[in-house]
Amino acid sequence: MTATWQTVETPDRVKQPRRWRDKFSEAFRGVRGGMQGQSSFCVHLFFACLAVLAAAVLQCDPFEWCLIIGCIGLVFTAELFNTAVETLFKGLDPSARDRVYHALDIAAGAVLVACLTAATVGTIVFGRKLLAILAT
């Protein structure tokens, strides 16, 4: 069997490259699967909606919107990676789990760092806006 970056030859047929539509479909299925059954996604979604609402009410400028949306994306991305690591971990046999258990802590730590970063950026952006309102 030989493999190239575009086609994979198998004994019975040649597999054609995947279409972009299929790649996006798989990616959206992954996002949906990563969100389902994860209570932490509900918490992240709540705070994301709160941040968007605050940005709208406080009339953030385009740069501030980019910071807010970027932080929301950062947290969701970290949570999806964490969910992927958890899913892989659940598929391991018990002896392998014992050897790589620390990977779950590292993945959870990545989510924590993303959340703390988002909270810090939110505090700076919204704090400046609130201080400006209170100063007038």
C-alpha positions as CSV (number, residue, x, y, z in Angstrom):
1,M,0.0,0.0,0.0
2,T,1.4,3.4,-1.0
3,A,0.1,6.7,0.3
4,T,0.4,10.2,-1.0
5,W,-1.0,13.4,0.3
6,Q,-3.9,13.3,-2.2
7,T,-4.8,9.7,-2.7
8,V,-4.4,6.5,-0.8
9,E,-4.1,3.3,-2.8
10,T,-5.7,0.2,-1.3
11,P,-5.7,-3.3,-2.7
12,D,-9.3,-3.0,-4.0
13,R,-9.6,0.6,-5.0
14,V,-8.1,4.1,-5.0
15,K,-9.6,6.4,-2.4
16,Q,-10.2,9.9,-3.8
17,P,-9.3,13.0,-1.8
18,R,-12.0,14.2,0.5
19,R,-14.0,17.2,-0.6
20,W,-13.9,20.4,1.4
21,R,-17.6,20.1,2.1
22,D,-16.9,16.7,3.7
23,K,-14.0,18.1,5.7
24,F,-16.2,20.9,7.1
25,S,-19.0,18.4,7.8
26,E,-16.7,16.3,9.8
27,A,-15.4,19.3,11.6
28,F,-18.9,20.5,12.6
29,R,-19.7,17.0,13.7
30,G,-16.6,17.1,15.9
31,V,-17.6,20.4,17.5
32,R,-21.1,19.0,18.1
33,G,-19.8,15.8,19.6
34,G,-17.3,17.7,21.7
35,M,-20.0,19.9,23.2
36,Q,-22.5,17.1,23.9
37,G,-22.4,15.7,27.4
38,Q,-19.9,18.3,28.6
39,S,-21.3,20.3,31.4
40,S,-18.4,22.7,31.2
41,F,-19.4,23.7,27.7
42,C,-22.7,25.0,29.2
43,V,-20.7,27.2,31.7
44,H,-18.4,28.4,28.9
45,L,-21.3,29.2,26.6
46,F,-23.1,31.1,29.4
47,F,-20.0,33.3,30.0
48,A,-19.5,33.7,26.3
49,C,-23.0,35.0,25.9
50,L,-22.5,37.3,28.9
51,A,-19.3,38.7,27.4
52,V,-21.0,39.3,24.0
53,L,-23.9,41.0,25.8
54,A,-21.6,43.1,27.9
55,A,-19.6,44.1,24.8
56,A,-22.8,45.2,23.0
57,V,-24.1,47.1,26.0
58,L,-20.8,48.8,26.7
59,Q,-20.4,49.6,23.0
60,C,-17.0,48.1,22.5
61,D,-15.0,49.2,19.5
62,P,-13.9,46.7,16.8
63,F,-10.5,46.0,18.4
64,E,-12.2,45.2,21.7
65,W,-14.7,43.0,19.9
66,C,-11.8,41.1,18.4
67,L,-10.2,40.6,21.8
68,I,-13.5,39.3,23.3
69,I,-14.3,37.0,20.3
70,G,-10.7,35.7,20.3
71,C,-10.9,34.8,24.0
72,I,-14.2,33.0,23.5
73,G,-12.6,31.1,20.6
74,L,-9.5,30.3,22.8
75,V,-11.6,28.9,25.6
76,F,-13.8,26.8,23.3
77,T,-10.8,25.5,21.4
78,A,-9.0,24.5,24.6
79,E,-12.2,22.8,25.8
80,L,-12.5,20.8,22.6
81,F,-8.9,19.6,22.8
82,N,-9.5,18.6,26.5
83,T,-12.6,16.7,25.4
84,A,-10.6,15.0,22.6
85,V,-7.9,13.9,25.2
86,E,-10.6,12.6,27.5
87,T,-12.2,10.6,24.7
88,L,-8.8,9.1,23.7
89,F,-8.1,8.3,27.3
90,K,-11.4,6.4,27.7
91,G,-10.5,4.2,24.8
92,L,-7.3,3.0,26.4
93,D,-6.8,-0.3,28.3
94,P,-6.4,0.1,32.1
95,S,-2.6,-0.4,32.0
96,A,-2.2,2.3,29.4
97,R,-4.4,4.6,31.4
98,D,-2.1,4.3,34.4
99,R,0.8,5.5,32.3
100,V,-0.8,8.5,30.7
101,Y,-3.3,9.6,33.4
102,H,-1.3,12.8,33.8
103,A,-2.3,13.9,30.3
104,L,-5.8,14.5,31.6
105,D,-4.5,17.0,34.1
106,I,-2.4,18.7,31.5
107,A,-5.4,19.1,29.2
108,A,-7.5,20.4,32.0
109,G,-4.7,22.8,32.9
110,A,-4.8,24.1,29.3
111,V,-8.5,24.9,29.7
112,L,-7.8,26.7,33.0
113,V,-5.0,28.8,31.4
114,A,-7.4,29.7,28.5
115,C,-10.2,30.7,31.0
116,L,-7.8,32.8,33.1
117,T,-6.5,34.5,30.0
118,A,-10.0,35.3,28.8
119,A,-11.0,36.5,32.3
120,T,-8.0,38.8,32.4
121,V,-8.7,40.3,29.0
122,G,-12.4,40.7,29.8
123,T,-11.5,42.4,33.1
124,I,-9.2,44.9,31.2
125,V,-11.6,45.6,28.4
126,F,-14.8,45.8,30.5
127,G,-13.1,47.4,33.4
128,R,-11.9,50.3,31.2
129,K,-15.4,50.7,29.8
130,L,-17.0,50.7,33.2
131,L,-14.4,53.2,34.6
132,A,-15.0,55.5,31.7
133,I,-18.8,55.4,32.4
134,L,-18.3,56.0,36.1
135,A,-15.9,58.8,35.5
136,T,-18.5,60.8,33.6
